[in-house]
Structure formats: structure tokens, C-alpha cells
Amino acid sequence: MSRLVVVSNRIAVPDGSKASAGGLAVGILDALKTTGGLWFGWNGDISAIEEEDNDDLDIIKHEGITYASFPLNQNDYDLYYCQFSNTVIWPAFHYRLDLVEFQREAWDGYCSVNEQLAQRLLPLIEPDDILWIHDYHLLPFAAALRKLGVKNRIGFFLHIPFPTPEIFNALPPHNELLEMLCDYDLLGFQTENDRLAFLESMALLTPLQEQGEKRHRAFGRTFATEVYPIGIEPDSIKEMAEGPLPPKMAAMKRELGDAKNIIACERLDYSKGLPERFLAYEALLENYPQHRGKIRYSQIAPTSRGDVQAYQDNRHQLETEAGRINGKYGTLGWTPLYYLNQHFDRRLLMKIFRLTDVALVTPLRDGMNLVAKEYVAAQNPQDPGVLVLSRFAGAANELTSALIVNPYDRDEVAAALDQAITMPLEERVSRYNDMMAVLRKNDISHWRESFLKDLRAITPRSEDRAAGDNVATLPRRA
């Protein structure tokens, strides 16, 4: 079997710690362990100064996997990561054109880093390798590899949403980005809406020829598209959630008594809809006063991208709203909202999920949202909690037995919270069983194996027909 090469912006370099890896890392590691392979990406370090010989890779071999990582110099980090990736692509793809700050220098830096990474990876690629590239930091990566003569199969998976043409085509380099994406053999998306949005954006700019089911030709290249909703490991989540509680958590459970606990957990990001969520919780306290003093909402939101101004503004807004709501509704014996701007170990989080009665997962726009899936998998099957889920999260396409809400409608979210808090056990168990069946069917292994099976089915460019084109053929879906 051909070797797998995974490329992502950050990689999980083994460091000997026992910290649990996230779902995506687990999925990638399992794939690499099965076939043997290479994981290539930034190690998270930033060089203080740019050095001429800063092209060396840090290569580690561990349990049959080769990890090749490197630092970024400060200039590349600023232009490629902070500016273009996170102040252009991220806000635009999450439907926030108002937060886009496009600078031509940042676009040039973004392309330059992708070219540098392609040059660093090139000596490590073997003729029979298949390459699996991940996420929005690396949209031009296949184009950079093709310029260097790479003919291997190259697949790409987008973990975030793909915006509608009205949003995407507002980006100054939208034409260049679309043409670069055609250098991938297979483009994977979280939802069918994302896949169609990509194709619609393409069709508005250049002739798009359909060459079979989910096979397309544009800019002189043939490529395939498909939907691969990313999953989790339900059994692993269940194992983490079960077992004895740490002393502090046991004390917290005793302190709560019969009070209902609402949990929300995500990194601090404007796409997650936290200010809107705080206002919806306030509407719950206002519209359903019978719950005052009998519920508690805990919002865990560790700082993310703290050097980006929009994230700093979001944090200050949340701190203000949390203080205002607690000041308005709190009493000497009851604090209605706990806002925790700190990181929690993933294993501990799963235990917290299991103890809580309601999960409030209401992003304004999200590619998938694995927290929603993890919350369900962590529940006690005999006494499960209730998931309140945004219709704008990719997970809403699968977890249809959750309470699906519009995160912009605070009264609708408040009504769903009231329904969740008062939901009878029989209904909670029924909804839980429905969602668990979906999670087990579409787990992380299914996501990984489906993508790689489809990518391997594509003829490598080195074996193309005389016309010199690649033949992107996907198996028919059942």
C-alpha cells in the first residue's frame, strides 16, 4: 500500500506527555499507523530573526510515523498565519466580511509560505506517496507542489465552511484561489452546502464542465469533490467520561445539588456566537423566571489568537456581558453565569460534559463542531443530557435529534433551553439513542477511510493518459 503523507498547518509532535490528542489528531495518527507515513507541518515555534539556514527540518520517528516539522520566522508568521489566514480567510469563510482586513503584502506572504513549505516537503516525497492536505492555511499548497513537478495524488479537506459566492468572490484574490484549488485531485467538504458553494463560486468565474458524478473540469484541470463529515471516536469519549470524578469535580457536583447545569465549551472566537449566547441565556432568565436560582450556565472559552484585534474585542465584550448579567440576576447565594477564560484538559472536559444537563452549542457558523458530538458521546445512556445546537453548525445535518435553533433568535434559544431543562427522561433517552447511532456510523474512522479510499481511486498524474490530464473518478455512494 502506498505511503500516506499528511500536511497540516500544525502537527502533533510526540513529546512524551500523556496529554490526550484531539479528535482530528487521533484520526490522522490512526491513518498513519495503518499505512506508515509522514506528518509534515509547522511545530508552533517562531524564530526571533530570519536566518539564511533556517530551512532545516526537525525530523522525529515514533511508532512507525515520521514527523517533519519546522519553525516560522516572525515575518512569515505575521503575514501567512495572523494576517491572511486569520484576518482574511477565517472571517470570510465564516461569513464575516466586515472583519476581513485584506493587504496585498499578506496575500503575497501567504503564497510565499505555501511555496516554501512545498520546497521543504519535496525531497521527502516518494513516487508512490499519496498526499492529504488539511485546511484553509494551505489552499495554494497543491499548486505550489505542481509547479515543482509533483504528480502524486493530492487530496484536500476543508475543516471550515466554504462561503456562498457572494461572500467568497468578494475576496480580492478569489480567482487565483479557485484556480489553485483545481490542482488538487480531490476536494473534501464538511457538508453538501459547502461543496455546492465552492462549485457555484467556480461556475461564476470560469466554464465548469461536469465529467461524471462529482467530477469537474475547470482551468484546464480535472478534479473531484465529495462530502466527508468529520466524526469522533465515541468509545474513546465514553471511556474518558466514565470513571471516578476528581475531588474538585465531586465537590462541585455536591454543591450543585438539584440545580440544572448548562455547559458550553469552545475556544474564544467570534464565529462561535458567544455574545449572542449570553443574551439568549439572559432571555431565559427573563422569560422563564421559575428557573432563577435553580440553574447555572458555565461557559468555558480559552483565549485563541490573542494577537488578533477581533479576538481581543470579543473577549472584552464577553467579560462585560458576563458581569452585567450576573449583576442583574445574581444573588448572594447564586451566580447565574460562570465565564471561564481558561483551558481544560480534554479528559476532564468529557467528565464535565457527562455531569451537565444541557449543552449549549450555538455557533453563528461552523464547519462541523465536534464539541456537539463529543457532548452526546460523553453522556450517561440511562440519564443523558440534552444538546441545543445551532442550525448553522455542520453537525446539525447529522444530529437532527438535538434541539436545533437559530442562534440569532435569542427568544428561540431561550425557549429551547427551557425545553431542555424540563425534558422528561424518556424523550432524552430517545434523542440520545438516535444521535449515538449516527455518531457510531459516521465516526472518525469512517471519515478517514472514505476520504482515503476515494483519493486512492484517482489515477496519479504520472500515469495519466496521453492528454496529460488526471482522471478523477469517485466510487458511487450507496
C-alpha positions in Angstrom: 0.0 0.0 0.0 1.3 3.5 -0.9 2.6 5.6 1.9 0.4 8.4 3.3 1.8 12.0 3.7 -0.3 14.3 5.8 0.3 18.1 5.7 -1.4 20.5 8.1 -0.6 23.9 9.5 0.2 22.5 12.9 1.3 19.0 13.8 1.1 17.0 17.0 4.8 16.1 17.5 5.1 13.4 20.2 6.8 14.9 23.3 6.4 12.1 25.8 3.5 13.7 27.6 0.3 11.9 28.3 -2.0 14.7 27.2 -4.8 13.3 25.1 -4.8 14.2 21.5 -7.8 15.9 19.9 -10.2 14.1 17.5 -8.5 15.3 14.3 -5.1 14.3 15.5 -6.4 10.9 16.6 -7.9 10.3 13.1 -4.7 11.3 11.3 -2.5 9.3 13.6 -4.6 6.2 13.1 -4.3 6.6 9.3 -0.5 7.0 9.5 -0.1 4.0 11.8 -2.1 1.8 9.4 -0.1 2.6 6.2 3.1 4.1 7.6 3.8 7.6 6.6 4.9 11.2 7.2 3.2 14.1 9.0 4.6 17.4 7.9 3.8 20.9 9.3 4.7 23.9 11.5 5.8 23.0 15.0 4.4 26.2 16.6 7.7 27.8 17.2 8.5 31.3 15.9 12.1 32.3 15.1 13.1 35.7 16.5 15.1 36.6 13.5 15.2 35.3 9.9 18.2 33.2 9.2 19.6 32.1 5.9 19.9 28.5 7.0 16.5 28.3 8.7 15.3 25.6 6.2 16.3 22.6 8.3 13.5 20.2 9.3 13.2 18.7 12.7 12.6 15.0 11.9 11.4 12.6 14.6 10.4 8.9 14.0 8.0 7.5 16.5 5.9 4.3 16.3 6.3 3.9 12.6 5.4 7.6 11.8 7.9 10.2 10.6 7.2 13.7 11.9 8.8 16.5 10.0 8.3 20.0 11.5 9.8 23.4 11.3 9.5 26.9 12.8 8.2 30.0 11.1 10.1 33.2 11.2 8.3 36.2 12.7 7.6 37.9 9.3 6.1 34.7 7.8 4.1 34.1 10.9 2.6 37.6 10.8 1.8 37.5 7.0 0.8 33.9 6.5 -0.8 33.0 9.8 -2.0 36.1 11.6 -2.9 38.3 8.7 -4.0 36.3 5.6 -5.1 33.0 7.2 -6.8 34.6 10.2 -7.9 38.1 9.2 -8.9 37.2 5.6 -9.7 33.5 5.1 -11.1 32.7 8.5 -13.6 35.7 8.8 -14.7 35.5 5.2 -15.3 31.7 5.3 -17.3 32.3 8.5 -19.5 34.9 6.7 -17.8 37.9 8.5 -16.7 40.2 5.6 -16.9 43.1 8.0 -13.8 41.7 9.8 -11.7 41.0 6.7 -8.6 43.1 6.5 -7.0 42.4 3.2 -3.5 43.5 2.4 -1.7 42.6 -0.8 1.5 42.0 1.2 -0.2 39.4 3.4 -1.6 37.6 0.3 2.0 37.5 -1.1 3.3 36.2 2.2 0.6 33.5 2.4 1.5 32.2 -1.1 5.2 32.5 -0.3 5.0 30.4 2.8 3.0 27.7 0.9 5.7 27.7 -1.7 8.4 27.4 0.9 6.6 24.5 2.5 6.3 22.8 -0.8 10.0 23.1 -1.4 10.8 21.7 2.1 8.4 18.8 1.5 9.6 17.9 -2.0 12.7 15.9 -1.0 10.6 13.8 1.3 8.0 12.8 -1.2 8.3 9.3 -2.8 6.8 8.5 -6.2 4.0 6.3 -4.8 3.0 8.6 -1.9 -0.5 9.9 -1.6 -0.8 13.4 -0.1 -3.6 14.6 2.2 -3.6 18.3 2.8 -5.7 19.9 5.6 -7.5 23.2 5.9 -7.6 26.8 4.9 -3.9 27.7 5.7 -2.9 25.5 2.7 -5.3 26.4 -0.1 -2.4 27.0 -2.6 -0.3 24.1 -1.5 -1.1 21.7 -4.3 -0.5 24.5 -6.9 3.0 25.0 -5.3 3.7 21.3 -5.5 2.6 21.0 -9.1 4.9 23.8 -10.1 7.7 21.7 -8.6 6.7 18.8 -10.8 4.9 16.7 -8.2 2.5 14.2 -10.0 1.3 12.3 -6.9 -2.3 12.1 -5.9 -3.1 15.1 -3.7 -6.3 15.4 -1.7 -7.5 18.4 0.3 -10.0 18.6 3.2 -11.6 21.8 4.3 -12.5 21.8 8.0 -14.3 25.1 8.0 -17.3 26.2 5.9 -17.0 27.3 2.3 -18.9 30.5 1.9 -21.5 31.4 -0.8 -20.3 33.1 -4.0 -21.5 36.5 -2.8 -19.0 36.2 0.1 -16.1 34.3 -1.5 -16.0 36.3 -4.7 -15.7 39.5 -2.6 -12.1 38.5 -1.7 -9.6 40.2 -3.9 -7.6 37.0 -4.8 -10.7 34.8 -5.2 -9.9 34.0 -8.8 -6.4 32.9 -8.0 -7.5 30.8 -5.0 -10.1 28.9 -7.1 -7.6 28.2 -9.8 -5.1 26.9 -7.2 -7.7 24.6 -5.7 -8.1 22.9 -9.1 -4.6 21.5 -8.7 -6.0 19.1 -6.0 -7.3 15.8 -7.3 -9.9 15.5 -4.6 -11.6 18.3 -2.6 -13.5 17.3 0.5 -16.0 19.4 2.4 -17.9 19.0 5.6 -21.4 19.5 4.1 -23.2 19.4 0.8 -23.9 23.1 1.1 -20.1 23.8 1.3 -19.4 21.7 -1.7 -22.1 23.4 -3.8 -20.9 26.8 -2.7 -17.5 26.1 -3.9 -18.8 24.9 -7.3 -21.1 27.8 -7.7 -18.2 30.2 -7.0 -16.2 28.4 -9.6 -19.0 28.5 -12.2 -19.4 32.2 -11.9 -15.7 32.8 -12.9 -14.8 30.2 -15.5 -16.5 27.4 -17.5 -17.1 24.5 -15.2 -17.6 21.2 -17.1 -19.3 18.2 -15.4 -17.5 15.0 -16.3 -19.4 12.5 -14.4 -20.8 12.3 -10.9 -19.0 14.9 -8.7 -16.2 15.1 -11.3 -15.4 18.5 -12.8 -13.1 20.3 -15.1 -12.0 24.0 -14.8 -8.9 26.0 -15.6 -7.7 23.0 -17.7 -7.7 20.6 -14.8 -9.9 17.8 -13.8 -10.8 17.2 -10.1 -13.4 15.5 -7.9 -15.4 16.9 -5.0 -17.2 15.0 -2.2 -18.7 15.5 1.3 -17.0 13.8 4.3 -18.5 14.9 7.6 -15.8 14.5 10.2 -16.6 12.3 13.2 -15.3 11.4 16.6 -14.3 8.2 18.4 -17.5 7.6 20.5 -16.0 4.7 22.6 -12.9 6.8 23.4 -15.1 9.7 24.5 -17.2 7.4 26.6 -14.2 5.9 28.3 -12.8 9.4 29.2 -16.2 10.5 30.5 -16.7 7.4 32.8 -14.9 6.5 36.0 -14.4 8.3 39.3 -14.5 12.1 39.5 -11.5 14.1 40.6 -12.1 15.5 44.1 -12.8 19.1 42.9 -15.4 17.9 40.5 -17.0 15.6 43.1 -17.3 18.7 45.4 -18.8 20.7 42.5 -21.4 18.1 41.9 -22.4 18.1 45.6 -22.5 21.9 45.6 -24.9 21.9 42.6 -27.3 19.6 44.3 -30.6 19.5 42.2 -29.6 22.6 40.2 -29.5 22.1 36.4 -26.2 22.9 34.8 -25.8 24.2 31.3 -22.4 23.8 29.7 -20.7 25.5 26.7 -17.1 25.0 25.7 -15.2 26.3 22.7 -12.2 28.5 22.1 -12.8 32.2 22.2 -13.8 33.1 18.6 -16.3 35.4 17.2 -17.7 32.7 14.9 -18.9 30.8 18.0 -21.7 33.3 18.8 -20.8 33.7 22.5 -22.2 37.2 23.0 -25.5 36.1 21.3 -25.5 33.1 23.6 -25.1 35.2 26.7 -28.1 37.3 25.6 -30.1 34.2 24.9 -29.3 32.9 28.5 -30.4 36.3 29.8 -33.7 35.9 27.8 -34.1 32.5 29.6 -33.8 34.2 33.0 -36.1 37.0 31.9 -38.8 34.9 30.1 -38.7 31.9 32.4 -38.2 33.3 35.9 -39.1 29.9 37.5 -35.5 28.8 36.7 -33.8 31.6 38.6 -31.6 30.2 41.4 -32.1 26.6 40.0 -29.7 26.6 37.1 -26.2 27.6 36.3 -24.6 28.3 32.9 -20.8 27.6 32.7 -19.0 29.0 29.6 -15.5 27.7 29.0 -13.7 29.8 26.4 -9.9 29.7 26.4 -8.2 32.5 24.6 -7.4 31.9 20.9 -5.4 34.0 18.6 -4.9 36.7 21.2 -2.7 38.8 19.0 -5.6 39.4 16.5 -7.7 42.5 17.4 -11.1 41.0 16.6 -10.4 38.3 19.2 -9.3 40.8 21.8 -12.6 42.8 21.2 -14.6 39.6 21.5 -13.0 38.7 24.9 -13.7 42.2 26.3 -17.3 42.0 25.2 -17.9 38.7 26.9 -16.3 39.9 30.1 -18.6 42.9 30.1 -21.7 40.9 29.4 -21.0 38.2 32.0 -20.5 40.9 34.7 -23.7 42.7 33.6 -25.9 39.5 33.6 -24.5 38.4 37.0 -25.0 41.8 38.4 -28.6 42.0 37.2 -29.8 38.5 38.2 -27.3 37.1 40.7 -28.0 36.9 44.4 -25.7 36.4 47.5 -26.3 32.7 47.2 -26.5 32.3 43.4 -24.2 33.2 40.5 -26.1 32.5 37.2 -23.2 32.6 34.8 -19.7 31.3 35.2 -17.4 32.6 32.4 -14.0 30.7 32.5 -11.4 32.1 30.1 -9.0 29.1 30.6 -8.0 25.8 29.1 -9.3 22.5 30.5 -7.7 19.1 29.8 -9.8 17.2 27.3 -10.2 14.2 29.6 -11.5 16.4 32.3 -13.9 18.1 29.9 -15.5 14.8 28.9 -16.3 14.2 32.6 -17.7 17.7 32.9 -19.9 17.0 29.9 -21.2 13.9 31.5 -22.2 15.7 34.6 -24.1 18.5 32.9 -27.8 18.6 31.9 -27.7 20.7 28.8 -25.0 21.6 26.2 -25.4 24.9 24.5 -23.6 24.7 21.2 -24.8 27.7 19.1 -22.1 28.9 16.7 -23.1 31.6 14.1 -21.3 29.5 11.5 -19.2 26.3 11.9 -17.7 23.7 9.6 -18.8 20.8 11.8 -18.4 21.4 15.6 -17.0 18.3 17.2 -17.9 19.6 20.7 -21.5 18.8 19.9 -20.7 15.3 19.0 -18.4 14.8 22.0 -21.0 16.0 24.4 -23.5 13.4 23.2 -20.9 10.6 23.3 -20.0 11.5 26.8 -23.5 11.2 28.2 -24.8 8.5 30.6 -27.1 6.4 28.4 -29.5 5.9 31.3 -29.7 9.6 32.1 -28.4 11.7 29.2 -28.3 15.4 28.9 -29.8 17.5 26.1 -28.0 19.1 23.2 -29.2 22.6 22.0 -27.5 23.0 18.6 -27.2 25.8 16.1 -28.7 25.2 12.7 -25.5 26.8 11.2 -23.2 24.1 12.6 -22.3 21.3 10.2 -23.2 18.8 12.9 -26.9 19.9 12.7 -27.1 18.0 9.4 -26.4 14.7 11.3 -27.6 15.3 14.9 -31.2 16.1 13.9 -32.5 14.8 17.3 -30.8 17.7 19.0 -32.9 20.8 19.7 -32.0 22.8 16.6 -32.1 26.6 16.9 -31.3 29.8 15.1 -28.5 31.4 17.2 -29.6 34.9 16.1 -33.0 34.4 17.8 -32.4 34.8 21.5 -36.0 34.0 22.4 -36.0 30.8 20.3 -32.7 29.7 22.1 -34.2 30.6 25.4 -37.3 28.5 24.7 -35.1 25.6 23.6 -33.2 25.9 26.9 -36.4 25.8 28.8 -37.5 22.7 26.9 -34.1 21.0 27.5 -34.2 21.8 31.2 -37.7 20.3 31.6 -37.5 17.5 29.1 -38.7 14.1 30.5 -36.2 11.2 30.8 -37.9 9.1 28.1 -37.6 11.8 25.5 -34.0 12.5 26.5 -33.0 8.8 26.1 -34.8 8.6 22.7 -33.0 11.6 21.3 -29.7 10.4 22.7 -30.0 6.9 21.1 -30.9 8.5 17.8 -27.8 10.7 17.8 -25.5 7.9 19.1 -26.5 5.7 16.1 -25.3 8.5 13.8 -22.1 9.0 15.7 -21.2 5.4 15.6 -22.0 5.1 11.9 -20.1 8.2 10.9 -17.2 8.1 13.3 -13.6 9.4 12.7 -12.5 6.1 11.1 -15.3 6.2 8.6 -14.4 9.8 7.7 -10.7 9.0 7.2 -11.3 5.7 5.3 -13.9 7.2 3.0 -11.6 10.1 2.0 -8.5 8.0 1.5 -10.4 5.3 -0.4 -11.7 7.9 -2.8 -8.3 9.6 -3.2 -6.6 6.2 -3.9 -9.1 5.6 -6.6 -7.9 8.5 -8.6 -5.2 7.9 -11.3 -1.9 9.6 -10.4 -0.9 12.3 -12.8 2.3 10.4 -13.5 0.2 7.7 -15.0 -2.2 9.9 -16.9 -3.5 9.3 -20.4 -1.7 10.9 -23.4 -3.8 14.0 -23.0 -1.8 14.7 -19.9 -4.9 15.2 -17.7 -5.7 13.4 -14.5 -8.7 11.1 -14.2 -10.6 11.9 -11.1 -13.2 9.1 -10.5 -15.1 8.6 -7.3 -16.9 5.3 -6.4 -20.7 5.7 -6.4 -22.2 6.3 -3.0 -24.7 3.9 -1.7 
